[in-house]
Amino acid sequence: MQRKRYPIEFKQQLVQEAQDAGNASQVARLHGIDAKMLYRWIRDSKHVDWKNTPAEAKAVKSYTPSPGEFRELETENDQLKKLLGEKDLEIAILRDLVKKVNPAYRTKWK
């Protein structure tokens, strides 16, 4: 059995219909093609869109904060580290308390 070839315009039309309808299986049944084929066309169209995207839009730009922003980020980071340390200490104290109240929990948290 020979494979049937579909024109690119037909594929693009069905991909657009599937995206508009939100149900590729239904669109495939409506046009009498296999749903897997339509899903493959949708996947391939996403790759084509990425290939046609200009390089400037794909480029990842580096961000360098100003000295003021950098200081703010450092202070926020220090505050968060301090808060995390306090929470860890609080958890350790609560675990010790649970071990003293109920010795059965000693083996659970070590």
N, CA, C and O atoms as CSV, one atom per row, in Angstrom:
chain,resi,resn,atom,element,x,y,z
A,1,MET,N,N,0.844,-1.178,0.000
A,1,MET,CA,C,0.000,0.000,0.000
A,1,MET,C,C,0.887,1.237,0.000
A,1,MET,O,O,1.820,1.346,0.795
A,2,GLN,N,N,0.592,2.145,-0.879
A,2,GLN,CA,C,1.398,3.345,-1.028
A,2,GLN,C,C,0.928,4.421,-0.053
A,2,GLN,O,O,-0.265,4.562,0.217
A,3,ARG,N,N,1.903,5.180,0.470
A,3,ARG,CA,C,1.571,6.242,1.419
A,3,ARG,C,C,0.919,7.407,0.690
A,3,ARG,O,O,1.287,7.748,-0.435
A,4,LYS,N,N,-0.033,7.993,1.344
A,4,LYS,CA,C,-0.699,9.149,0.765
A,4,LYS,C,C,0.034,10.406,1.198
A,4,LYS,O,O,0.351,10.572,2.376
A,5,ARG,N,N,0.296,11.271,0.269
A,5,ARG,CA,C,0.985,12.529,0.562
A,5,ARG,C,C,-0.038,13.667,0.560
A,5,ARG,O,O,-0.879,13.775,-0.332
A,6,TYR,N,N,0.064,14.498,1.576
A,6,TYR,CA,C,-0.847,15.626,1.699
A,6,TYR,C,C,-0.090,16.914,1.407
A,6,TYR,O,O,1.065,17.060,1.808
A,7,PRO,N,N,-0.728,17.843,0.716
A,7,PRO,CA,C,-0.052,19.123,0.447
A,7,PRO,C,C,0.167,19.917,1.740
A,7,PRO,O,O,-0.595,19.785,2.697
A,8,ILE,N,N,1.199,20.727,1.751
A,8,ILE,CA,C,1.564,21.506,2.939
A,8,ILE,C,C,0.436,22.444,3.356
A,8,ILE,O,O,0.239,22.683,4.547
A,9,GLU,N,N,-0.309,22.980,2.383
A,9,GLU,CA,C,-1.417,23.884,2.707
A,9,GLU,C,C,-2.499,23.150,3.498
A,9,GLU,O,O,-3.072,23.694,4.442
A,10,PHE,N,N,-2.771,21.894,3.091
A,10,PHE,CA,C,-3.765,21.077,3.786
A,10,PHE,C,C,-3.318,20.815,5.222
A,10,PHE,O,O,-4.114,20.914,6.156
A,11,LYS,N,N,-2.035,20.479,5.388
A,11,LYS,CA,C,-1.496,20.221,6.723
A,11,LYS,C,C,-1.614,21.462,7.600
A,11,LYS,O,O,-2.046,21.380,8.750
A,12,GLN,N,N,-1.227,22.609,7.051
A,12,GLN,CA,C,-1.285,23.858,7.820
A,12,GLN,C,C,-2.718,24.202,8.196
A,12,GLN,O,O,-2.980,24.680,9.300
A,13,GLN,N,N,-3.644,23.955,7.272
A,13,GLN,CA,C,-5.050,24.241,7.547
A,13,GLN,C,C,-5.561,23.369,8.696
A,13,GLN,O,O,-6.242,23.860,9.596
A,14,LEU,N,N,-5.232,22.073,8.662
A,14,LEU,CA,C,-5.682,21.173,9.716
A,14,LEU,C,C,-5.033,21.495,11.055
A,14,LEU,O,O,-5.686,21.413,12.095
A,15,VAL,N,N,-3.766,21.858,11.039
A,15,VAL,CA,C,-3.087,22.247,12.279
A,15,VAL,C,C,-3.767,23.470,12.872
A,15,VAL,O,O,-3.995,23.531,14.080
A,16,GLN,N,N,-4.090,24.441,12.031
A,16,GLN,CA,C,-4.754,25.652,12.508
A,16,GLN,C,C,-6.142,25.327,13.055
A,16,GLN,O,O,-6.543,25.854,14.093
A,17,GLU,N,N,-6.872,24.461,12.358
A,17,GLU,CA,C,-8.203,24.059,12.833
A,17,GLU,C,C,-8.108,23.364,14.193
A,17,GLU,O,O,-8.912,23.622,15.090
A,18,ALA,N,N,-7.120,22.484,14.334
A,18,ALA,CA,C,-6.952,21.760,15.596
A,18,ALA,C,C,-6.606,22.716,16.729
A,18,ALA,O,O,-7.092,22.556,17.849
A,19,GLN,N,N,-5.774,23.701,16.447
A,19,GLN,CA,C,-5.414,24.668,17.483
A,19,GLN,C,C,-6.603,25.547,17.844
A,19,GLN,O,O,-6.792,25.890,19.011
A,20,ASP,N,N,-7.397,25.910,16.856
A,20,ASP,CA,C,-8.579,26.735,17.128
A,20,ASP,C,C,-9.638,25.945,17.900
A,20,ASP,O,O,-10.243,26.456,18.843
A,21,ALA,N,N,-9.852,24.696,17.488
A,21,ALA,CA,C,-10.882,23.876,18.122
A,21,ALA,C,C,-10.425,23.343,19.475
A,21,ALA,O,O,-11.240,23.137,20.374
A,22,GLY,N,N,-9.123,23.123,19.617
A,22,GLY,CA,C,-8.612,22.574,20.865
A,22,GLY,C,C,-8.774,21.068,20.966
A,22,GLY,O,O,-8.520,20.486,22.020
A,23,ASN,N,N,-9.195,20.430,19.875
A,23,ASN,CA,C,-9.398,18.983,19.887
A,23,ASN,C,C,-8.907,18.418,18.562
A,23,ASN,O,O,-9.637,18.419,17.570
A,24,ALA,N,N,-7.672,17.936,18.548
A,24,ALA,CA,C,-7.071,17.437,17.317
A,24,ALA,C,C,-7.729,16.142,16.856
A,24,ALA,O,O,-7.874,15.920,15.654
A,25,SER,N,N,-8.125,15.295,17.782
A,25,SER,CA,C,-8.745,14.016,17.407
A,25,SER,C,C,-10.035,14.236,16.628
A,25,SER,O,O,-10.301,13.554,15.639
A,26,GLN,N,N,-10.818,15.184,17.079
A,26,GLN,CA,C,-12.083,15.470,16.410
A,26,GLN,C,C,-11.838,16.021,15.008
A,26,GLN,O,O,-12.532,15.640,14.065
A,27,VAL,N,N,-10.868,16.907,14.863
A,27,VAL,CA,C,-10.545,17.473,13.551
A,27,VAL,C,C,-10.038,16.372,12.629
A,27,VAL,O,O,-10.382,16.346,11.448
A,28,ALA,N,N,-9.225,15.464,13.159
A,28,ALA,CA,C,-8.704,14.361,12.346
A,28,ALA,C,C,-9.842,13.471,11.851
A,28,ALA,O,O,-9.877,13.101,10.677
A,29,ARG,N,N,-10.766,13.128,12.739
A,29,ARG,CA,C,-11.909,12.303,12.335
A,29,ARG,C,C,-12.756,13.007,11.290
A,29,ARG,O,O,-13.239,12.382,10.347
A,30,LEU,N,N,-12.933,14.308,11.462
A,30,LEU,CA,C,-13.742,15.093,10.539
A,30,LEU,C,C,-13.163,15.046,9.129
A,30,LEU,O,O,-13.909,15.021,8.150
A,31,HIS,N,N,-11.841,15.035,9.026
A,31,HIS,CA,C,-11.187,15.048,7.713
A,31,HIS,C,C,-10.733,13.660,7.263
A,31,HIS,O,O,-10.156,13.519,6.185
A,32,GLY,N,N,-10.986,12.645,8.071
A,32,GLY,CA,C,-10.690,11.277,7.670
A,32,GLY,C,C,-9.216,10.912,7.686
A,32,GLY,O,O,-8.763,10.115,6.864
A,33,ILE,N,N,-8.468,11.484,8.612
A,33,ILE,CA,C,-7.056,11.113,8.741
A,33,ILE,C,C,-6.818,10.579,10.150
A,33,ILE,O,O,-7.642,10.759,11.047
A,34,ASP,N,N,-5.681,9.923,10.325
A,34,ASP,CA,C,-5.337,9.371,11.626
A,34,ASP,C,C,-4.955,10.506,12.581
A,34,ASP,O,O,-4.265,11.448,12.193
A,35,ALA,N,N,-5.403,10.407,13.810
A,35,ALA,CA,C,-5.131,11.458,14.800
A,35,ALA,C,C,-3.640,11.573,15.083
A,35,ALA,O,O,-3.133,12.673,15.305
A,36,LYS,N,N,-2.930,10.440,15.075
A,36,LYS,CA,C,-1.484,10.482,15.326
A,36,LYS,C,C,-0.765,11.316,14.276
A,36,LYS,O,O,0.194,12.028,14.575
A,37,MET,N,N,-1.246,11.217,13.041
A,37,MET,CA,C,-0.630,11.991,11.968
A,37,MET,C,C,-0.835,13.485,12.214
A,37,MET,O,O,0.088,14.281,12.039
A,38,LEU,N,N,-2.034,13.856,12.616
A,38,LEU,CA,C,-2.305,15.266,12.885
A,38,LEU,C,C,-1.483,15.761,14.065
A,38,LEU,O,O,-0.975,16.882,14.035
A,39,TYR,N,N,-1.345,14.943,15.104
A,39,TYR,CA,C,-0.508,15.336,16.239
A,39,TYR,C,C,0.944,15.531,15.795
A,39,TYR,O,O,1.623,16.442,16.267
A,40,ARG,N,N,1.414,14.678,14.890
A,40,ARG,CA,C,2.774,14.818,14.364
A,40,ARG,C,C,2.904,16.127,13.582
A,40,ARG,O,O,3.917,16.818,13.699
A,41,TRP,N,N,1.894,16.471,12.792
A,41,TRP,CA,C,1.935,17.730,12.048
A,41,TRP,C,C,1.952,18.923,13.000
A,41,TRP,O,O,2.651,19.907,12.760
A,42,ILE,N,N,1.181,18.828,14.079
A,42,ILE,CA,C,1.162,19.915,15.068
A,42,ILE,C,C,2.532,20.060,15.702
A,42,ILE,O,O,3.042,21.172,15.838
A,43,ARG,N,N,3.133,18.938,16.091
A,43,ARG,CA,C,4.465,18.975,16.702
A,43,ARG,C,C,5.494,19.553,15.726
A,43,ARG,O,O,6.325,20.378,16.105
A,44,ASP,N,N,5.428,19.114,14.476
A,44,ASP,CA,C,6.372,19.610,13.475
A,44,ASP,C,C,6.169,21.093,13.203
A,44,ASP,O,O,7.133,21.813,12.945
A,45,SER,N,N,4.924,21.554,13.258
A,45,SER,CA,C,4.681,22.980,13.004
A,45,SER,C,C,5.283,23.838,14.106
A,45,SER,O,O,5.715,24.963,13.855
A,46,LYS,N,N,5.314,23.311,15.329
A,46,LYS,CA,C,5.938,24.064,16.419
A,46,LYS,C,C,7.432,24.185,16.188
A,46,LYS,O,O,8.020,25.228,16.473
A,47,HIS,N,N,8.057,23.125,15.672
A,47,HIS,CA,C,9.488,23.181,15.377
A,47,HIS,C,C,9.766,24.164,14.246
A,47,HIS,O,O,10.762,24.887,14.279
A,48,VAL,N,N,8.895,24.191,13.253
A,48,VAL,CA,C,9.067,25.116,12.138
A,48,VAL,C,C,8.944,26.548,12.633
A,48,VAL,O,O,9.704,27.421,12.213
A,49,ASP,N,N,7.988,26.793,13.525
A,49,ASP,CA,C,7.832,28.139,14.077
A,49,ASP,C,C,9.091,28.559,14.815
A,49,ASP,O,O,9.506,29.715,14.730
A,50,TRP,N,N,9.705,27.626,15.542
A,50,TRP,CA,C,10.926,27.949,16.279
A,50,TRP,C,C,12.068,28.235,15.308
A,50,TRP,O,O,12.872,29.138,15.540
A,51,LYS,N,N,12.137,27.471,14.228
A,51,LYS,CA,C,13.200,27.686,13.241
A,51,LYS,C,C,13.047,29.036,12.551
A,51,LYS,O,O,14.042,29.669,12.200
A,52,ASN,N,N,11.811,29.479,12.356
A,52,ASN,CA,C,11.580,30.751,11.672
A,52,ASN,C,C,11.699,31.956,12.597
A,52,ASN,O,O,11.641,33.096,12.136
A,53,THR,N,N,11.865,31.720,13.886
A,53,THR,CA,C,12.016,32.816,14.839
A,53,THR,C,C,13.380,33.463,14.643
A,53,THR,O,O,14.381,32.755,14.533
A,54,PRO,N,N,13.441,34.789,14.597
A,54,PRO,CA,C,14.736,35.449,14.407
A,54,PRO,C,C,15.699,35.154,15.553
A,54,PRO,O,O,15.284,34.932,16.690
A,55,ALA,N,N,16.977,35.157,15.236
A,55,ALA,CA,C,18.007,34.822,16.224
A,55,ALA,C,C,18.009,35.807,17.386
A,55,ALA,O,O,18.320,35.430,18.516
A,56,GLU,N,N,17.665,37.068,17.119
A,56,GLU,CA,C,17.647,38.068,18.196
A,56,GLU,C,C,16.625,37.702,19.263
A,56,GLU,O,O,16.852,37.934,20.451
A,57,ALA,N,N,15.505,37.131,18.845
A,57,ALA,CA,C,14.464,36.762,19.804
A,57,ALA,C,C,14.857,35.520,20.603
A,57,ALA,O,O,14.428,35.357,21.745
A,58,LYS,N,N,15.672,34.643,20.009
A,58,LYS,CA,C,16.086,33.421,20.689
A,58,LYS,C,C,17.256,33.651,21.637
A,58,LYS,O,O,17.471,32.871,22.565
A,59,ALA,N,N,18.005,34.712,21.405
A,59,ALA,CA,C,19.226,34.937,22.176
A,59,ALA,C,C,18.901,35.175,23.645
A,59,ALA,O,O,17.945,35.873,23.985
A,60,VAL,N,N,19.706,34.586,24.492
A,60,VAL,CA,C,19.559,34.777,25.928
A,60,VAL,C,C,20.485,35.913,26.322
A,60,VAL,O,O,21.702,35.837,26.155
A,61,LYS,N,N,19.892,36.944,26.837
A,61,LYS,CA,C,20.681,38.109,27.199
A,61,LYS,C,C,21.114,37.994,28.658
A,61,LYS,O,O,20.343,37.571,29.519
A,62,SER,N,N,22.355,38.378,28.915
A,62,SER,CA,C,22.840,38.330,30.294
A,62,SER,C,C,22.373,39.584,31.029
A,62,SER,O,O,22.225,40.654,30.439
A,63,TYR,N,N,22.150,39.425,32.308
A,63,TYR,CA,C,21.676,40.532,33.132
A,63,TYR,C,C,22.718,40.824,34.193
A,63,TYR,O,O,23.112,39.940,34.954
A,64,THR,N,N,23.159,42.064,34.238
A,64,THR,CA,C,24.106,42.489,35.258
A,64,THR,C,C,23.430,43.571,36.090
A,64,THR,O,O,23.142,44.654,35.582
A,65,PRO,N,N,23.176,43.287,37.362
A,65,PRO,CA,C,22.507,44.289,38.196
A,65,PRO,C,C,23.446,45.455,38.509
A,65,PRO,O,O,24.667,45.303,38.545
A,66,SER,N,N,22.850,46.598,38.730
A,66,SER,CA,C,23.637,47.769,39.119
A,66,SER,C,C,24.152,47.553,40.545
A,66,SER,O,O,23.637,46.694,41.260
A,67,PRO,N,N,25.160,48.321,40.967
A,67,PRO,CA,C,25.694,48.136,42.326
A,67,PRO,C,C,24.622,48.264,43.416
A,67,PRO,O,O,24.652,47.532,44.405
A,68,GLY,N,N,23.680,49.191,43.234
A,68,GLY,CA,C,22.601,49.342,44.216
A,68,GLY,C,C,21.710,48.113,44.270
A,68,GLY,O,O,21.370,47.625,45.348
A,69,GLU,N,N,21.334,47.615,43.090
A,69,GLU,CA,C,20.507,46.413,43.036
A,69,GLU,C,C,21.258,45.217,43.622
A,69,GLU,O,O,20.675,44.373,44.303
A,70,PHE,N,N,22.559,45.163,43.344
A,70,PHE,CA,C,23.373,44.060,43.838
A,70,PHE,C,C,23.392,44.053,45.364
A,70,PHE,O,O,23.268,42.996,45.984
A,71,ARG,N,N,23.548,45.236,45.974
A,71,ARG,CA,C,23.539,45.329,47.439
A,71,ARG,C,C,22.188,44.910,48.003
A,71,ARG,O,O,22.117,44.210,49.013
A,72,GLU,N,N,21.116,45.343,47.341
A,72,GLU,CA,C,19.773,44.959,47.786
A,72,GLU,C,C,19.589,43.441,47.719
A,72,GLU,O,O,19.034,42.830,48.632
A,73,LEU,N,N,20.061,42.849,46.634
A,73,LEU,CA,C,19.949,41.398,46.491
A,73,LEU,C,C,20.779,40.675,47.547
A,73,LEU,O,O,20.352,39.652,48.083
A,74,GLU,N,N,21.957,41.202,47.844
A,74,GLU,CA,C,22.794,40.586,48.875
A,74,GLU,C,C,22.128,40.650,50.246
A,74,GLU,O,O,22.129,39.665,50.985
A,75,THR,N,N,21.554,41.815,50.592
A,75,THR,CA,C,20.896,41.931,51.899
A,75,THR,C,C,19.669,41.015,51.974
A,75,THR,O,O,19.419,40.385,53.002
A,76,GLU,N,N,18.913,40.948,50.885
A,76,GLU,CA,C,17.749,40.057,50.871
A,76,GLU,C,C,18.195,38.603,51.013
A,76,GLU,O,O,17.568,37.822,51.729
A,77,ASN,N,N,19.274,38.249,50.331
A,77,ASN,CA,C,19.808,36.892,50.422
A,77,ASN,C,C,20.256,36.581,51.846
A,77,ASN,O,O,19.989,35.492,52.355
A,78,ASP,N,N,20.933,37.528,52.494
A,78,ASP,CA,C,21.376,37.331,53.877
A,78,ASP,C,C,20.183,37.157,54.819
A,78,ASP,O,O,20.206,36.308,55.710
A,79,GLN,N,N,19.143,37.968,54.614
A,79,GLN,CA,C,17.951,37.859,55.449
A,79,GLN,C,C,17.285,36.491,55.272
A,79,GLN,O,O,16.842,35.874,56.241
A,80,LEU,N,N,17.222,36.032,54.031
A,80,LEU,CA,C,16.600,34.736,53.770
A,80,LEU,C,C,17.425,33.596,54.361
A,80,LEU,O,O,16.865,32.626,54.873
A,81,LYS,N,N,18.747,33.705,54.294
A,81,LYS,CA,C,19.603,32.682,54.904
A,81,LYS,C,C,19.402,32.648,56.417
A,81,LYS,O,O,19.345,31.573,57.016
A,82,LYS,N,N,19.296,33.830,57.036
A,82,LYS,CA,C,19.087,33.905,58.481
A,82,LYS,C,C,17.739,33.279,58.850
A,82,LYS,O,O,17.640,32.520,59.814
A,83,LEU,N,N,16.717,33.604,58.079
A,83,LEU,CA,C,15.385,33.052,58.318
A,83,LEU,C,C,15.393,31.532,58.171
A,83,LEU,O,O,14.769,30.824,58.962
A,84,LEU,N,N,16.096,31.036,57.165
A,84,LEU,CA,C,16.189,29.594,56.962
A,84,LEU,C,C,16.899,28.927,58.135
A,84,LEU,O,O,16.486,27.860,58.589
A,85,GLY,N,N,17.959,29.550,58.623
A,85,GLY,CA,C,18.668,29.006,59.780
A,85,GLY,C,C,17.784,28.957,61.007
A,85,GLY,O,O,17.807,27.979,61.756
A,86,GLU,N,N,16.997,30.013,61.221
A,86,GLU,CA,C,16.082,30.037,62.363
A,86,GLU,C,C,15.039,28.926,62.249
A,86,GLU,O,O,14.710,28.273,63.240
A,87,LYS,N,N,14.524,28.717,61.046
A,87,LYS,CA,C,13.510,27.671,60.842
A,87,LYS,C,C,14.115,26.289,61.064
A,87,LYS,O,O,13.473,25.415,61.647
A,88,ASP,N,N,15.359,26.088,60.598
A,88,ASP,CA,C,16.026,24.804,60.833
A,88,ASP,C,C,16.217,24.556,62.324
A,88,ASP,O,O,16.011,23.442,62.806
A,89,LEU,N,N,16.612,25.597,63.050
A,89,LEU,CA,C,16.800,25.476,64.491
A,89,LEU,C,C,15.470,25.158,65.180
A,89,LEU,O,O,15.408,24.324,66.083
A,90,GLU,N,N,14.420,25.829,64.743
A,90,GLU,CA,C,13.094,25.592,65.312
A,90,GLU,C,C,12.649,24.150,65.077
A,90,GLU,O,O,12.085,23.518,65.970
A,91,ILE,N,N,12.899,23.638,63.890
A,91,ILE,CA,C,12.536,22.251,63.578
A,91,ILE,C,C,13.324,21.289,64.452
A,91,ILE,O,O,12.768,20.316,64.961
A,92,ALA,N,N,14.623,21.553,64.633
A,92,ALA,CA,C,15.453,20.675,65.468
A,92,ALA,C,C,14.952,20.669,66.908
A,92,ALA,O,O,14.900,19.616,67.543
A,93,ILE,N,N,14.586,21.838,67.424
A,93,ILE,CA,C,14.072,21.926,68.794
A,93,ILE,C,C,12.764,21.150,68.925
A,93,ILE,O,O,12.567,20.419,69.896
A,94,LEU,N,N,11.876,21.308,67.953
A,94,LEU,CA,C,10.596,20.600,68.000
A,94,LEU,C,C,10.791,19.088,67.903
A,94,LEU,O,O,10.077,18.330,68.559
A,95,ARG,N,N,11.745,18.646,67.097
A,95,ARG,CA,C,12.007,17.207,67.001
A,95,ARG,C,C,12.542,16.667,68.319
A,95,ARG,O,O,12.151,15.582,68.751
A,96,ASP,N,N,13.438,17.421,68.964
A,96,ASP,CA,C,13.948,16.993,70.270
A,96,ASP,C,C,12.814,16.909,71.287
A,96,ASP,O,O,12.761,15.982,72.096
A,97,LEU,N,N,11.918,17.876,71.240
A,97,LEU,CA,C,10.786,17.888,72.153
A,97,LEU,C,C,9.888,16.673,71.928
A,97,LEU,O,O,9.429,16.050,72.886
A,98,VAL,N,N,9.641,16.341,70.675
A,98,VAL,CA,C,8.806,15.180,70.361
A,98,VAL,C,C,9.477,13.907,70.853
A,98,VAL,O,O,8.805,13.010,71.361
A,99,LYS,N,N,10.799,13.819,70.708
A,99,LYS,CA,C,11.520,12.633,71.180
A,99,LYS,C,C,11.402,12.484,72.691
A,99,LYS,O,O,11.290,11.368,73.198
A,100,LYS,N,N,11.427,13.606,73.417
A,100,LYS,CA,C,11.330,13.547,74.873
A,100,LYS,C,C,9.926,13.166,75.314
A,100,LYS,O,O,9.756,12.413,76.273
A,101,VAL,N,N,8.919,13.683,74.618
A,101,VAL,CA,C,7.535,13.411,74.986
A,101,VAL,C,C,7.153,11.979,74.637
A,101,VAL,O,O,6.516,11.296,75.439
A,102,ASN,N,N,7.533,11.520,73.453
A,102,ASN,CA,C,7.162,10.185,73.006
A,102,ASN,C,C,8.410,9.476,72.487
A,102,ASN,O,O,8.833,9.728,71.359
A,103,PRO,N,N,9.006,8.598,73.288
A,103,PRO,CA,C,10.254,7.933,72.898
A,103,PRO,C,C,10.127,7.050,71.660
A,103,PRO,O,O,11.145,6.703,71.060
A,104,ALA,N,N,8.925,6.679,71.261
A,104,ALA,CA,C,8.749,5.833,70.076
A,104,ALA,C,C,9.197,6.545,68.806
A,104,ALA,O,O,9.513,5.893,67.812
A,105,TYR,N,N,9.227,7.866,68.828
A,105,TYR,CA,C,9.617,8.637,67.656
A,105,TYR,C,C,11.129,8.776,67.512
A,105,TYR,O,O,11.589,9.352,66.526
A,106,ARG,N,N,11.906,8.277,68.443
A,106,ARG,CA,C,13.362,8.430,68.392
A,106,ARG,C,C,13.963,7.825,67.137
A,106,ARG,O,O,14.869,8.398,66.532
A,107,THR,N,N,13.461,6.677,66.755
A,107,THR,CA,C,14.033,6.007,65.588
A,107,THR,C,C,13.565,6.629,64.283
A,107,THR,O,O,14.208,6.459,63.248
A,108,LYS,N,N,12.461,7.340,64.323
A,108,LYS,CA,C,11.919,7.912,63.091
A,108,LYS,C,C,12.772,9.072,62.592
A,108,LYS,O,O,13.048,9.153,61.395
A,109,TRP,N,N,13.195,9.965,63.473
A,109,TRP,CA,C,13.973,11.141,63.070
A,109,TRP,C,C,15.359,11.066,63.672
A,109,TRP,O,O,15.525,11.196,64.885
A,110,LYS,N,N,16.319,10.863,62.857
A,110,LYS,CA,C,17.701,10.867,63.335
A,110,LYS,C,C,18.526,11.826,62.548
A,110,LYS,O,O,19.721,11.969,62.806
